[in-house]
């Protein structure tokens, strides 16, 4: 039985939600690379994310089902904006530069963030930049603003605490050297 990838997600949770949705509609689905990404999230960019796969015979039905907007945000499926602008294929992935940067970040144990959103179509080899960032709901933005306002820590207060702490350390060090 040949498996076909119908969605690729950054997070394991998103992939599992898609799998459960497909299986609730009677399409057996499998999640690939979930343990690898679950143990080391930096691997997600290097390996192309957590993939949801179905049997080749079920792929058209799965893509149609996922195209109805029942997927989560992190997925690249039939209905998402991540389609090849040249041929319209959904067989897309991150550019080689981003995959290499993901692998390099694993070697140095630091995340290497590339702000460029480059995508490549596996069907026609066309590459493009994805415009803009995903938008967040206004309720989320309002909640974040409320949290920041409630927990405001001015910079001068932090600087003052730092100076007082350094002063205490210097005072104690001087007292120890002078023999009390």
C-alpha positions in Angstrom: 0.0 0.0 0.0 1.5 3.3 -1.1 1.1 6.2 1.2 0.6 9.8 0.0 1.2 12.9 2.1 -2.0 15.1 2.3 -0.8 17.5 5.0 2.4 18.7 6.6 2.4 20.5 9.9 5.0 22.2 12.0 3.6 20.7 15.2 2.6 17.2 16.3 -0.7 18.4 17.7 -1.8 19.9 14.4 -1.0 16.7 12.5 -2.9 14.6 15.1 -5.9 16.8 14.8 -5.9 16.3 11.0 -5.5 12.5 11.4 -8.4 12.3 13.9 -10.6 14.4 11.5 -9.8 12.1 8.6 -10.3 8.9 10.6 -13.7 10.3 11.9 -14.7 10.4 8.3 -13.7 6.8 7.6 -10.3 7.5 6.0 -7.4 5.7 7.7 -4.6 8.1 8.2 -1.1 7.9 9.6 1.2 10.5 11.2 4.8 10.3 10.2 7.8 11.8 12.1 5.8 12.8 15.1 8.2 11.2 17.6 11.2 12.8 16.0 9.7 16.3 16.1 8.2 15.7 19.5 11.6 15.0 21.0 13.4 17.8 19.1 11.2 20.5 17.7 14.1 22.0 15.7 14.0 18.9 13.4 10.6 20.0 12.1 12.0 22.6 9.7 14.8 20.3 8.7 12.7 17.3 7.7 9.7 19.1 6.3 7.4 18.9 9.3 5.1 16.2 10.7 3.3 14.6 7.8 -0.2 13.1 7.6 -0.4 10.3 5.1 -3.2 8.3 3.6 -3.4 5.4 1.1 -3.0 6.6 -2.5 -6.6 5.5 -3.3 -8.0 7.6 -0.4 -5.9 10.7 -1.2 -8.5 12.5 -3.4 -11.2 12.1 -0.8 -8.8 13.2 2.0 -7.8 16.3 0.1 -11.4 17.1 -0.6 -12.3 16.6 3.0 -9.4 18.8 4.2 -10.3 21.4 1.6 -13.5 22.2 3.5 -11.6 24.2 6.1 -11.5 21.6 8.8 -7.8 21.7 9.2 -5.7 23.5 11.7 -3.5 26.6 11.1 -0.2 24.9 10.7 -1.2 22.6 7.9 -0.4 22.8 4.3 -3.4 21.3 2.6 -5.5 21.7 -0.5 -7.4 24.7 0.9 -4.5 26.6 2.3 -2.7 29.5 0.6 0.4 27.3 0.2 -0.4 26.3 -3.4 2.0 26.7 -6.3 1.1 29.9 -8.0 2.5 28.5 -11.3 0.7 25.1 -11.6 -1.6 25.1 -8.5 -0.1 21.9 -7.1 -0.3 21.2 -3.3 3.0 19.2 -3.4 5.1 22.1 -2.0 7.8 22.4 0.6 10.2 24.8 2.1 13.2 25.9 0.0 16.5 24.1 0.3 18.0 27.1 2.1 15.5 26.8 4.9 16.1 23.0 5.2 19.8 23.6 5.3 19.4 26.3 7.9 17.2 23.9 10.0 19.9 21.2 9.8 22.7 23.7 10.7 20.7 24.9 13.7 20.7 21.3 14.9 24.5 21.2 14.6 25.1 24.3 16.6 22.2 23.7 19.0 20.8 27.2 18.4 17.8 28.1 16.3 18.7 29.8 13.1 15.7 31.8 12.0 15.3 32.8 8.4 12.7 35.5 7.9 12.5 34.7 4.2 9.5 32.5 3.5 10.6 30.7 0.4 8.6 27.7 -1.0 9.3 25.3 -3.8 6.8 23.3 -5.8 7.9 19.6 -6.2 5.8 19.2 -9.3 7.1 22.1 -11.5 10.2 23.3 -9.4 8.8 26.8 -9.3 9.9 28.9 -6.2 8.2 31.9 -4.6 8.0 33.8 -1.4 5.0 33.6 0.8 3.7 37.0 1.4 2.9 38.2 4.9 2.6 36.4 8.2 -0.4 34.4 9.4 -2.9 36.7 11.1 -4.1 36.2 14.6 -7.7 36.8 15.7 -8.4 40.2 17.3 -9.4 38.6 20.5 -5.9 37.1 20.9 -4.3 40.5 20.3 -6.5 42.2 22.8 -5.8 39.5 25.4 -2.0 39.9 24.9 -2.3 43.7 25.3 -4.3 43.3 28.5 -1.7 40.9 29.9 1.2 43.3 29.0 -0.6 46.3 30.6 -1.3 44.3 33.8 2.3 43.1 34.1 4.2 46.2 33.2 7.8 46.2 34.2 9.4 49.6 33.4 13.0 49.5 32.3 14.1 52.1 34.8 12.9 49.8 37.7 15.0 46.9 36.3 18.0 49.1 35.9 17.6 50.5 39.4 17.4 47.0 40.9 20.5 46.0 38.9 22.5 49.0 40.2 21.4 48.3 43.8 22.4 44.6 43.5 25.8 45.5 42.0 26.3 48.1 44.8 25.5 45.5 47.5 27.9 43.0 45.9 30.7 45.6 45.8 30.0 46.7 49.3 30.1 43.2 50.7 33.3 42.4 48.6 35.0 45.5 50.0 34.0 44.6 53.6 35.3 41.1 53.2 38.7 42.4 51.8 39.1 44.9 54.6 38.5 42.3 57.3 35.1 43.7 58.5 
